[in-house]
Amino acid sequence: MSTQTMKAVRLHTYGGPEVLRYEDAPKPAPQPGEVLVRVHAVGINPPDWYLRDGYSTLPADWRPQVALPAIPGSDISGVVAAVGAGVTAFAEGDEVFGMVRFPSFGESAAYAEYVAAPVGDLARKPVTVSHTIAAAAPMALLTAWQFLIELGHDAPNPFQAVPHRPVPLAGRTVLINGAAGGVGHLAVQLAKWRGAQVIAVASGSHEAFLKDLGADQFIDYTTTDVAEMVRDIDLVLDTFGGPATARFLRTLKRGGALFPVYPLGFADQEAADKLGVTVTSTQVRSSGAQLTRLASLLDEGVIRVAIDSSYPLADARAAHQRAAGGHIRGKIVLTVQP
């Protein structure tokens, strides 16, 4: 293979996992303010399959135009292979991790042996965890952090007119729906770290896992109607969101808050206003500064990232098929061999 090419996973047309092709692709070069990262592992996330299927779940006028072929993915961990002009924050040989250029559409290009990344999107990899763990963390951990702890940016909110504002957690009761998934299992740990009482909602097979992460109460949604069982809580983080998130309004006390990670389809603002419940959301943004803070929590063992499964980069199709199967515990990761 030429030194000007690399192996990558690309899509030339939209569709299911079968459209992902492991093939040669042009190797990027770092521009000013960027570093070239030799990727060791890639975390996969829902936006990866949103891109793969052409953003079919979005309203037609929201669907971005993406130049094909495109390389999916945003979350990486690896080693700096070269630095662009003006870069002083990192040097060749540094281990880094990050969520690259998010939100962007087909520009992050993480399913590859090499990624050119803005230095502001990266942080030094936590020294006590593997590249696999580090690659699994960025999007899910930044999502939980920006929803629950600190927004950390002033970018316009595409989902609402006002910025999302996290609420105090100490001494509050927080329900996390989808608690075993990528965002959910990290949100459980962050909420406990900040002094909340945490109710974790997932299927029954995840009970021991979530209690080990610190959940105070577990509810199996397959046997219990959460919206009928729970009342007078302070905050719901619904990692699924969508139209069904409205059922959690009745679980909240007046003055409480509902944070749907996927806010599209919520149509009960009038009911929320009558109940005195704030419904707010945001779109996660790349932040090397926040990941630097979070790296210390990973190194200290305050936060643990669970790996559902891992696949070689060449088997990205299988990883997407696993994701489509649902009931994921933690994160799915692609590994990249030297």
C-alpha positions, 0 to 999 in steps of 0.5 A, a space after each residue: 500500500 502506498 504511503 499516500 493511502 491507508 485502510 479505511 471503512 467508507 460508504 459509497 451509497 446509503 443503506 444498512 451495514 452492508 454498504 460499509 466497505 473496508 478499502 484503500 483511501 487517501 491518507 490525510 495530511 494535518 493542516 495548520 492547527 491539526 495533528 495526524 493521529 495514527 488510530 489504535 481504536 475507534 468508538 462507534 456511536 449512533 451518528 455513525 449509522 445515521 450517516 450510513 443510512 442517509 439521515 433517514 430519521 431526520 426531517 427532510 429539510 434537516 438532512 445534510 448533504 454529504 459528499 460520497 464516498 464518506 468515512 463514518 465515525 468521530 471517536 478515536 484514540 491513538 498516537 500523534 504521527 505528525 503535527 501541522 503548522 503552529 501546533 505546540 500542544 502535542 508532539 509526535 508520539 503523544 497518546 491522545 483521544 477525542 471526538 473529532 469535528 463533531 457535529 459534522 457530517 461525513 467530515 470526522 472520518 474516524 473509521 480509518 488508520 489515520 485521522 487529521 484532527 484539530 488540536 482543540 478536539 483532543 486531549 491526552 489519553 488517560 494513562 491507566 486505560 487502554 486505547 480501546 477504553 479511551 476510544 469508547 469514551 468521548 462522545 458518550 462521556 461528553 454527552 453525559 457531561 454536557 447534559 448533566 454537569 457543564 455545557 461548556 460552549 455557547 454554540 446555538 442550540 439547534 433544538 430550542 431557542 434557549 441554551 441547555 442548562 444543567 441543574 444541580 444534582 447533589 441531593 436530588 433524585 435522578 432517573 436515567 432511562 437507557 441506563 445500560 447504554 453508552 451515555 446511560 452507564 456513564 451518566 449513572 456514574 457522573 450523577 452519583 459522583 455529584 451526589 445524586 440518588 440514581 434510579 437506573 432504568 434498563 432491562 433486567 439483565 443489566 441490574 447487577 451491572 448498574 448497581 455495581 456502577 452505583 445505581 441506588 434503585 433499578 427498574 426493569 422496564 420490561 416488567 414495570 411501567 416506569 411512568 406509573 411507578 415513579 413520582 416526584 423526582 427531580 430530573 429525568 435523563 432519557 437517553 432515547 428521547 423521541 416522542 415517547 419521552 413525554 411519558 416521563 412528565 408525570 414522574 417529575 415534581 413541579 420544578 423538575 426537568 426532563 432532558 431527552 438526548 434525542 429531542 425530536 418528536 417531543 410535542 407536549 410542551 403545553 403539558 410540561 408548562 402546566 406541570 411546571 417541568 422544564 424540557 431541554 436538550 442540546 447537541 454534544 460538541 467536541 471539546 478537548 478541554 472537557 476531555 482533559 478533565 474527564 481523563 483525570 476521572 478515568 485515571 482515578 477510577 471515578 468513571 469506568 467505561 464498559 465495553 459491550 464488544 470489539 471488532 477489527 476495523 475491517 469488520 465494521 459491518 459486524 459492529 453495526 449489525 451488533 448495534 442494530 441488535 440493541 440491548 447494548 451494555 456500554 460501548 462498541 469499539 473497532 480496533 485498528 492494527 498497526 
